Amino acid sequence: VDRARPGSKHHVITEGGGIPTAFSLTGGNVNDVTQLLPLVEAIPPVRGRRGRPRRRPDALYADRAYDSDKHRDELRDMGIDPQIAERGTGHGSGLGVIRWVVERTIAWYHGMRRL
C-alpha cells in the first residue's frame, strides 16, 4: 500500500480548444515529468490536409511540473517547440492563460463524473 500521497493524478494533452487528445491516470505519488513523453507518444494521428496525417503538435505548453532539460531536448528532437514554464522563475509568463484550457477540460470530466 502506498501511503506517500493518496489519490490519483490526471495527465491530459488537449488541442487549443480543450478537446483531449491523450490522457493518463497515475498514482498520486508519481512525478509528473515521467508522464510527459508517454502522453506525447499517445497522441493519435490528426487528419487534416491531404497527405500524411500529423502525429505531433507544433508546440507543447506545460506547467513547471514538466520542466526538465532532458525532456525539452527530446521534445525538440521530435519537432515540438516546448513552451514549459521554468522552475524558480516568477509567475506572469503568460503560459497560465493557455494552460487554463487543460484545467477546464479536467474540471469538465470531473463534473461529468468521467474520471
Secondary structure, DSSP 8 states (H G I E B T S, - for coil): ---SS-SEEEEEEE-TTS-EEEEEEEETTS-GGGGHHHHHHT---B--SSSS-B-S-SEEEE-GGG--HHHHHHHHHTT-EEEE--TTS-S-SSHHHHHHHHHHHHHHHHHTT--
